[in-house]
């Protein structure tokens, strides 16, 4: 445990140092695979988007849980002033046009408590202070009045005979959060594999460039030897010219490998989230890990731990919810509601100059005297005919559900096939690696012997060139086999979530 803790702290310090340096200026780094993965898991574009997606689902889950809790809100009007000419109807006469005006200060407070049954209880309180004025043109007079209105109400509502949308919303948010969490974990493993593949592709490009550079250096030496032999009359001009052509070809190959290396380097830097201006090289121990893989055990681990299976199961559950929601729209539904309200209005006969305190006391006195507002009711909604709209929506939702169930079954088959393929690929790459390692050793020895014989004048430059090409081919083939083996090992870990080298699970 202590060793893991120290390794984690060391990795964090390394990433922090890289951030500080890369933020200041372009730098040069030499990274091993673990360091590259650590940087990618912190800085890469894919990892950042995964974290944002997980945060989005997490906040939606928090919001869904919050809908079960008490909430309060307040609205204020400070002030609401209106003044306009108004047409006033007069019985058995023509209308008159008076100027009316109001200035109102209004406040309302609501305290809501959602119920687990999808109902709601609300306690509300409102009050307003209003000044009303009317200019009566007929009598050329102004009428004014101030009033205060207060109310306190308790309301209850409860949907009946329908699905509980509150609990359903929470279940959907919970499933979506689990889905995002599993996609985050799977995405993290995908990033590790992608970085591993890019790391070894860059390593391959660097090694191929090194092979090409060594070949150019060697061709310079051979060209120099051939030129001296030609000048001494030991070899014909055609062999000297052939050496010159071989040198030009090796130089051209060096330019091509240089271009491929720089392209791989830029792709690698972008993938792990580094600046393109930074100079990055990679290093790895050119070693082969030997371990056994039990196919049945690998398949078992994949079926138990692969997030894609649980993701497919979640998609099935969400599709079932959609079927319920669609079906509920065609069912009989009802709502039970009740309300109780206390209302008080200040005395309209009080002088316009009355203080707000006087108006307030008058409003409370009226509340005590006035009969309370009461209401209760029950609403029943019965769908009768909709031209088959809802039936079609239900069938569409069921078709989606059937598709998700087929996806789940097919996903399991796909995983089994993938594990079989990767185990076979691992075994093939291991066998190829052993053969090509021996082939490289033999090709190197043959070239050394051929080079010595060429220097002694026993063979022509053509025989030497053929052996040189075989050596380069053997080195390249061995390098490709090694990288293929490393990628197969990484792919096996990604698809089984099991490290067969250390016999440990990768499930978090």
C-alpha positions as CSV (number, residue, x, y, z in Angstrom):
1,X,0.0,0.0,0.0
2,X,2.8,2.4,0.9
3,X,4.6,1.7,-2.4
4,X,1.4,2.5,-4.4
5,X,0.9,5.7,-2.4
6,X,4.5,6.8,-3.1
7,X,4.2,5.9,-6.8
8,X,0.9,8.0,-7.0
9,X,2.5,11.0,-5.3
10,X,5.6,10.7,-7.6
11,X,3.3,10.6,-10.7
12,X,1.3,13.7,-9.5
13,X,4.5,15.6,-8.9
14,X,5.8,14.7,-12.4
15,X,2.6,15.9,-14.0
16,X,2.6,19.1,-12.0
17,X,6.2,19.8,-13.1
18,X,5.3,19.1,-16.7
19,X,2.3,21.5,-16.4
20,X,4.4,24.3,-14.9
21,X,7.2,24.0,-17.5
22,X,5.0,23.5,-20.5
23,X,2.9,26.6,-19.5
24,X,6.1,28.7,-19.5
25,X,7.9,27.7,-22.7
26,X,8.4,24.9,-25.1
27,X,10.5,22.2,-23.5
28,X,12.0,18.8,-24.4
29,X,10.8,15.7,-22.6
30,X,11.6,12.0,-22.7
31,X,8.7,10.0,-21.5
32,X,8.1,6.4,-20.7
33,X,4.7,4.7,-21.2
34,X,3.5,5.3,-17.6
35,X,4.4,9.0,-17.7
36,X,2.6,9.4,-21.1
37,X,-0.5,7.7,-19.8
38,X,-0.5,9.9,-16.6
39,X,-0.3,13.1,-18.6
40,X,-3.1,11.9,-21.0
41,X,-5.4,11.0,-18.1
42,X,-5.0,14.6,-16.8
43,X,-4.6,16.8,-19.9
44,X,-6.0,15.0,-23.0
45,X,-9.1,16.4,-24.8
46,X,-10.9,13.0,-24.5
47,X,-10.3,12.9,-20.8
48,X,-11.5,16.4,-20.3
49,X,-14.8,15.7,-22.2
50,X,-15.3,12.5,-20.2
51,X,-15.0,14.4,-17.0
52,X,-17.4,17.1,-18.2
53,X,-19.9,14.5,-19.3
54,X,-19.7,12.8,-15.9
55,X,-20.1,16.1,-14.1
56,X,-23.2,16.8,-16.2
57,X,-24.9,13.5,-15.2
58,X,-23.8,14.0,-11.6
59,X,-25.4,17.4,-11.4
60,X,-28.6,16.1,-13.0
61,X,-28.8,13.4,-10.4
62,X,-28.3,16.0,-7.7
63,X,-31.2,18.1,-9.2
64,X,-33.5,15.0,-9.4
65,X,-32.9,14.3,-5.7
66,X,-33.4,17.9,-4.9
67,X,-36.9,17.8,-6.4
68,X,-38.0,15.7,-3.4
69,X,-37.0,18.4,-0.9
70,X,-38.7,21.5,0.4
71,X,-38.2,24.6,-1.8
72,X,-39.1,28.2,-1.5
73,X,-39.4,31.2,-3.8
74,X,-40.4,34.8,-3.5
75,X,-41.5,37.4,-6.1
76,X,-41.5,41.2,-5.6
77,X,-42.9,44.1,-7.5
78,X,-41.1,47.3,-6.3
79,X,-43.1,49.1,-7.7
80,X,-45.8,48.5,-10.3
81,X,-47.0,51.9,-11.6
82,X,-49.7,52.4,-14.2
83,X,-51.8,55.4,-15.3
84,X,-54.0,55.5,-18.4
85,X,-57.3,56.9,-19.8
86,X,-60.0,54.3,-19.3
87,X,-63.4,53.9,-21.0
88,X,-66.0,53.6,-18.2
89,X,-69.4,52.1,-19.4
90,X,-72.4,54.0,-18.1
91,X,-75.8,52.3,-18.0
92,X,-78.3,53.8,-20.4
93,X,-75.8,56.4,-21.4
94,X,-72.6,56.9,-23.4
95,X,-69.3,55.8,-21.8
96,X,-67.2,58.3,-20.0
97,X,-63.4,58.5,-20.1
98,X,-61.6,58.8,-16.8
99,X,-58.0,58.7,-16.0
100,X,-57.1,55.9,-13.6
101,X,-53.8,55.2,-12.0
102,X,-52.3,52.6,-9.6
103,X,-49.0,52.3,-7.8
104,X,-48.5,48.9,-6.2
105,X,-45.9,47.2,-4.1
106,X,-46.4,43.5,-4.1
107,X,-44.7,40.5,-2.5
108,X,-45.5,36.8,-2.6
109,X,-43.7,34.0,-0.7
110,X,-44.2,30.3,-1.6
111,X,-43.0,27.3,0.5
112,X,-43.4,24.0,-1.4
113,X,-43.1,20.5,-0.1
114,X,-43.1,17.8,-2.8
115,X,-44.6,14.5,-1.7
116,X,-43.1,11.0,-2.5
117,X,-46.6,10.2,-4.0
118,X,-45.9,12.9,-6.7
119,X,-48.3,15.3,-4.9
120,X,-47.5,18.7,-3.4
121,X,-48.3,20.8,-0.3
122,X,-47.8,24.5,-0.6
123,X,-47.9,27.3,2.0
124,X,-48.2,30.7,0.4
125,X,-48.4,34.2,1.7
126,X,-48.9,37.4,-0.3
127,X,-49.4,41.1,0.4
128,X,-49.6,44.3,-1.5
129,X,-49.9,48.0,-0.8
130,X,-51.8,49.8,-3.5
131,X,-52.6,53.4,-4.1
132,X,-55.5,53.9,-6.5
133,X,-56.6,57.1,-8.1
134,X,-59.3,58.1,-10.6
135,X,-59.8,61.4,-12.3
136,X,-63.5,61.8,-13.2
137,X,-63.7,64.1,-16.1
138,X,-67.5,64.7,-15.8
139,X,-67.1,66.1,-12.3
140,X,-63.5,67.4,-12.7
141,X,-62.4,65.7,-9.4
142,X,-59.8,63.2,-8.2
143,X,-60.7,60.2,-6.1
144,X,-57.9,58.5,-4.2
145,X,-57.6,55.5,-2.0
146,X,-54.9,53.4,-0.3
147,X,-55.4,49.8,0.6
148,X,-53.4,46.8,1.8
149,X,-54.3,43.2,0.8
150,X,-53.0,40.2,2.7
151,X,-53.5,36.5,2.3
152,X,-52.2,33.2,3.6
153,X,-53.1,29.9,1.9
154,X,-52.5,26.2,2.2
155,X,-52.8,24.2,-1.0
156,X,-52.7,20.4,-1.6
157,X,-52.7,18.5,-4.9
158,X,-52.3,14.8,-5.7
159,X,-52.3,13.2,-9.1
160,X,-54.1,9.8,-9.1
161,X,-54.2,6.8,-11.4
162,X,-51.0,7.7,-13.2
163,X,-47.3,7.0,-13.0
164,X,-45.2,8.8,-10.4
165,X,-43.2,11.2,-12.5
166,X,-41.1,12.4,-9.6
167,X,-39.8,8.9,-8.7
168,X,-39.5,8.0,-12.4
169,X,-37.4,11.1,-13.0
170,X,-35.1,10.2,-10.1
171,X,-34.7,6.6,-11.5
172,X,-33.9,8.0,-15.0
173,X,-31.3,10.4,-13.5
174,X,-29.8,7.6,-11.4
175,X,-29.5,5.3,-14.4
176,X,-28.0,8.1,-16.6
177,X,-25.5,8.8,-13.9
178,X,-24.5,5.2,-13.7
179,X,-24.3,5.1,-17.5
180,X,-22.0,8.1,-17.5
181,X,-19.8,6.7,-14.8
182,X,-19.4,3.4,-16.6
183,X,-18.7,5.3,-19.9
184,X,-16.1,7.3,-18.0
185,X,-14.3,4.2,-16.8
186,X,-14.5,2.6,-20.2
187,X,-13.3,5.8,-21.8
188,X,-10.4,5.9,-19.4
189,X,-9.3,2.4,-20.5
190,X,-9.8,3.4,-24.1
191,X,-7.5,6.4,-23.6
192,X,-4.9,4.2,-21.9
193,X,-5.0,1.9,-24.9
194,X,-4.9,4.7,-27.5
195,X,-1.9,6.3,-25.7
196,X,-0.2,2.9,-25.6
197,X,-0.8,2.5,-29.3
198,X,0.4,6.0,-30.1
199,X,3.4,5.6,-27.8
200,X,4.6,2.4,-29.6
201,X,3.8,3.9,-33.0
202,X,6.1,6.8,-32.2
203,X,8.6,4.4,-30.7
204,X,8.5,2.4,-34.0
205,X,9.0,5.6,-36.1
206,X,12.0,6.6,-33.9
207,X,13.5,3.2,-34.2
208,X,12.9,3.1,-38.0
209,X,14.5,6.5,-38.3
210,X,17.5,5.2,-36.2
211,X,17.8,2.1,-38.5
212,X,17.7,4.4,-41.6
213,X,20.3,6.7,-40.1
214,X,22.6,3.8,-39.2
215,X,22.2,2.5,-42.7
216,X,23.2,5.9,-44.2
217,X,26.3,6.1,-42.0
218,X,27.2,2.6,-43.1
219,X,26.5,3.4,-46.7
220,X,28.9,6.4,-46.5
221,X,31.6,4.0,-45.2
222,X,30.9,1.4,-48.0
223,X,30.8,4.1,-50.6
224,X,34.1,5.4,-49.4
225,X,35.6,1.9,-49.5
226,X,34.2,1.3,-53.0
227,X,35.6,4.6,-54.3
228,X,39.0,3.7,-53.0
229,X,38.9,0.2,-54.6
230,X,37.7,1.7,-57.9
231,X,40.5,4.2,-57.9
232,X,42.9,1.4,-57.1
233,X,41.5,-0.6,-60.0
234,X,40.2,-3.4,-57.7
235,X,36.5,-3.2,-58.7
236,X,34.7,-2.2,-61.9
237,X,33.1,1.2,-62.2
238,X,29.6,-0.3,-62.2
239,X,30.1,-1.5,-58.6
240,X,31.2,1.9,-57.5
241,X,28.2,3.5,-59.2
242,X,26.0,0.9,-57.5
243,X,27.3,2.0,-54.1
244,X,26.6,5.6,-55.0
245,X,23.0,4.7,-55.9
246,X,22.6,2.7,-52.7
247,X,23.8,5.7,-50.7
248,X,21.3,8.0,-52.4
249,X,18.5,5.5,-51.7
250,X,19.5,5.2,-48.0
251,X,19.5,9.0,-47.8
252,X,16.0,9.2,-49.3
253,X,14.8,6.5,-46.9
254,X,16.2,8.6,-44.0
255,X,14.2,11.7,-45.2
256,X,11.0,9.6,-45.4
257,X,11.5,8.1,-41.9
258,X,12.3,11.6,-40.5
259,X,8.9,12.9,-41.9
260,X,7.0,9.9,-40.6
261,X,8.7,10.3,-37.1
262,X,7.7,14.0,-36.9
263,X,4.1,13.2,-37.9
264,X,3.8,10.5,-35.3
265,X,5.4,12.8,-32.7
266,X,2.8,15.5,-33.4
267,X,-0.1,13.1,-33.2
268,X,1.2,11.7,-30.0
269,X,1.6,15.2,-28.4
270,X,-1.9,16.1,-29.4
271,X,-3.3,12.9,-28.1
272,X,-1.8,13.2,-24.6
273,X,-2.6,16.9,-24.4
274,X,0.9,18.4,-24.7
275,X,1.9,21.5,-26.7
276,X,2.8,20.9,-30.3
277,X,5.8,23.2,-29.8
278,X,7.3,20.8,-27.2
279,X,9.9,18.3,-28.2
280,X,9.0,14.8,-27.0
281,X,10.8,11.5,-27.3
282,X,9.8,8.1,-25.8
283,X,11.8,5.4,-24.2
284,X,10.9,1.8,-23.3
285,X,12.7,-1.3,-22.2
286,X,12.8,-3.6,-25.2
287,X,11.7,-6.7,-23.2
288,X,9.2,-9.5,-23.6
289,X,6.9,-10.4,-20.7
290,X,6.1,-14.1,-20.5
291,X,2.8,-15.1,-18.9
292,X,0.0,-17.6,-19.6
293,X,-3.6,-16.7,-20.5
294,X,-6.5,-19.0,-19.8
295,X,-9.1,-18.3,-22.4
296,X,-12.1,-19.4,-20.3
297,X,-10.9,-17.2,-17.4
298,X,-10.4,-14.3,-19.8
299,X,-13.9,-14.6,-21.2
300,X,-15.4,-14.9,-17.6
301,X,-13.6,-11.7,-16.5
302,X,-14.8,-9.8,-19.6
303,X,-18.4,-10.8,-19.2
304,X,-18.4,-9.9,-15.5
305,X,-16.5,-6.6,-15.7
306,X,-17.0,-5.1,-19.2
307,X,-18.9,-1.8,-18.8
308,X,-20.6,-2.3,-22.2
309,X,-22.8,-5.0,-20.8
310,X,-24.1,-3.0,-17.9
311,X,-24.5,0.0,-20.3
312,X,-26.7,-2.2,-22.5
313,X,-28.7,-3.3,-19.5
314,X,-29.2,0.4,-18.5
315,X,-30.4,1.2,-22.0
316,X,-32.9,-1.7,-21.6
317,X,-34.1,-0.2,-18.3
318,X,-34.4,3.3,-19.8
319,X,-36.4,1.9,-22.8
320,X,-38.8,0.2,-20.3
321,X,-39.3,3.5,-18.6
322,X,-40.1,5.1,-22.0
323,X,-42.7,2.4,-22.6
324,X,-44.4,3.2,-19.3
325,X,-44.4,6.9,-20.0
326,X,-45.9,6.4,-23.4
327,X,-48.5,4.0,-22.1
328,X,-49.5,6.3,-19.2
329,X,-50.6,9.0,-21.6
330,X,-53.5,6.8,-22.7
331,X,-54.6,5.8,-19.2
332,X,-57.3,7.4,-17.0
333,X,-55.8,10.0,-14.8
334,X,-57.1,12.1,-12.0
335,X,-56.1,14.9,-9.6
336,X,-57.3,15.6,-6.1
337,X,-56.8,19.1,-4.9
338,X,-57.8,21.3,-1.9
339,X,-57.1,24.8,-0.7
340,X,-57.7,26.9,2.4
341,X,-57.0,30.6,2.4
342,X,-57.2,33.5,4.9
343,X,-57.8,36.9,3.2
344,X,-57.9,40.4,4.6
345,X,-58.5,43.7,2.9
346,X,-58.1,47.1,4.6
347,X,-61.1,49.3,5.1
348,X,-61.8,51.3,2.0
349,X,-63.3,54.1,4.0
350,X,-60.0,55.0,5.7
351,X,-58.5,58.4,4.7
352,X,-56.0,58.5,1.9
353,X,-53.5,59.9,4.3
354,X,-53.6,56.9,6.5
355,X,-50.3,55.4,7.6
356,X,-49.3,52.0,6.3
357,X,-49.5,50.7,9.9
358,X,-53.1,51.7,10.1
359,X,-53.9,50.0,6.8
360,X,-52.0,46.9,7.8
361,X,-54.0,46.6,11.2
362,X,-57.2,47.1,9.3
363,X,-56.3,44.3,6.9
364,X,-55.6,41.9,9.7
365,X,-58.8,42.8,11.5
366,X,-60.7,42.1,8.2
367,X,-58.9,38.8,8.0
368,X,-60.3,37.8,11.4
369,X,-63.8,38.8,10.5
370,X,-64.0,37.7,6.9
371,X,-65.1,34.1,6.1
372,X,-62.1,32.0,5.0
373,X,-61.8,30.8,1.3
374,X,-62.2,27.1,1.0
375,X,-62.1,24.8,-2.0
376,X,-61.8,21.1,-2.7
377,X,-62.1,19.2,-6.0
378,X,-61.4,16.1,-7.9
379,X,-60.6,16.1,-11.7
380,X,-60.9,12.9,-13.8
381,X,-59.5,12.8,-17.3
382,X,-60.6,9.9,-19.5
383,X,-59.0,9.5,-22.9
384,X,-61.6,8.5,-25.5
385,X,-60.2,8.8,-29.0
386,X,-56.9,10.1,-30.5
387,X,-56.8,8.5,-33.9
388,X,-54.3,5.9,-32.7
389,X,-51.6,8.4,-31.8
390,X,-50.8,7.0,-28.4
391,X,-51.0,3.4,-29.6
392,X,-48.4,4.2,-32.2
393,X,-46.2,5.9,-29.6
394,X,-46.4,2.9,-27.3
395,X,-45.5,0.5,-30.2
396,X,-42.6,2.6,-31.2
397,X,-41.3,2.6,-27.6
398,X,-41.7,-1.2,-27.4
399,X,-39.8,-1.5,-30.7
400,X,-37.0,0.5,-29.1
401,X,-37.1,-1.8,-26.1
402,X,-36.8,-4.9,-28.2
403,X,-33.9,-3.3,-30.1
404,X,-32.1,-2.6,-26.8
405,X,-32.7,-6.2,-25.6
406,X,-31.2,-7.5,-28.9
407,X,-28.3,-5.2,-28.5
408,X,-27.6,-6.6,-25.0
409,X,-27.6,-10.2,-26.3
410,X,-25.4,-9.3,-29.3
411,X,-23.0,-7.3,-27.1
412,X,-22.3,-10.5,-25.0
413,X,-21.5,-12.4,-28.2
414,X,-19.3,-9.7,-29.5
415,X,-17.3,-9.6,-26.2
416,X,-16.7,-13.4,-26.3
417,X,-15.5,-13.1,-29.9
418,X,-13.2,-10.2,-29.1
419,X,-11.6,-12.1,-26.3
420,X,-11.0,-15.1,-28.5
421,X,-9.5,-12.9,-31.2
422,X,-7.2,-11.0,-28.9
423,X,-5.9,-14.2,-27.2
424,X,-5.2,-15.7,-30.6
425,X,-3.5,-12.5,-31.7
426,X,-1.4,-12.5,-28.5
427,X,-0.2,-16.1,-29.1
428,X,0.5,-15.4,-32.7
429,X,2.5,-12.3,-31.9
430,X,4.5,-14.1,-29.2
431,X,5.4,-16.9,-31.7
432,X,6.3,-14.4,-34.4
433,X,8.4,-12.5,-32.0
434,X,10.6,-15.5,-31.1
435,X,11.1,-16.4,-34.7
436,X,11.8,-12.8,-35.9
437,X,14.2,-12.3,-33.0
438,X,16.3,-15.2,-34.2
439,X,15.9,-14.1,-37.8
440,X,17.4,-10.7,-36.9
441,X,20.3,-12.3,-35.1
442,X,21.1,-14.5,-38.1
443,X,20.7,-11.6,-40.5
444,X,23.1,-9.5,-38.5
445,X,25.7,-12.2,-38.4
446,X,25.3,-12.9,-42.1
447,X,25.8,-9.2,-42.9
448,X,28.9,-8.9,-40.7
449,X,30.4,-11.9,-42.5
450,X,29.4,-10.5,-45.9
451,X,30.8,-7.1,-45.0
452,X,34.2,-8.7,-44.1
453,X,34.2,-10.7,-47.3
454,X,33.4,-7.5,-49.3
455,X,36.3,-5.7,-47.6
456,X,38.5,-8.6,-48.6
457,X,37.3,-8.4,-52.2
458,X,35.7,-11.9,-52.1
459,X,32.2,-10.7,-53.1
460,X,30.6,-8.0,-55.2
461,X,28.7,-5.0,-53.8
462,X,25.4,-6.5,-55.1
463,X,25.7,-9.4,-52.7
464,X,26.5,-7.0,-49.9
465,X,23.5,-4.8,-50.7
466,X,21.2,-7.9,-50.7
467,X,22.4,-8.9,-47.3
468,X,22.1,-5.3,-46.1
469,X,18.4,-5.2,-47.3
470,X,17.7,-8.5,-45.5
471,X,19.2,-7.2,-42.3
472,X,17.1,-4.0,-42.5
473,X,14.0,-6.1,-43.3
474,X,14.7,-8.4,-40.3
475,X,15.2,-5.5,-37.9
476,X,12.0,-3.8,-39.1
477,X,10.0,-7.1,-38.9
478,X,11.2,-7.7,-35.4
479,X,10.4,-4.2,-34.3
480,X,6.9,-4.5,-35.8
481,X,6.3,-7.8,-34.1
482,X,7.4,-6.4,-30.8
483,X,5.0,-3.5,-31.1
484,X,2.2,-5.8,-32.2
485,X,2.9,-8.0,-29.1
486,X,2.8,-5.0,-26.8
487,X,-0.5,-3.8,-28.3
488,X,-2.0,-7.2,-28.0
489,X,-1.0,-7.3,-24.3
490,X,-2.6,-3.8,-23.8
491,X,-5.7,-4.8,-25.8
492,X,-6.1,-7.9,-23.6
493,X,-6.0,-5.8,-20.4
494,X,-8.5,-3.3,-21.9
495,X,-11.0,-6.0,-23.0
496,X,-10.8,-8.2,-19.9
497,X,-10.1,-5.6,-17.2
498,X,-7.5,-8.1,-15.9
499,X,-3.7,-7.8,-15.8
500,X,-2.5,-11.3,-16.6
501,X,1.1,-10.3,-15.9
502,X,0.4,-9.5,-12.2
503,X,-2.8,-11.5,-11.9
504,X,-4.7,-8.5,-10.6
505,X,-8.1,-7.0,-11.5
506,X,-8.4,-3.5,-13.1
507,X,-11.9,-3.0,-11.9
508,X,-12.2,0.1,-9.8
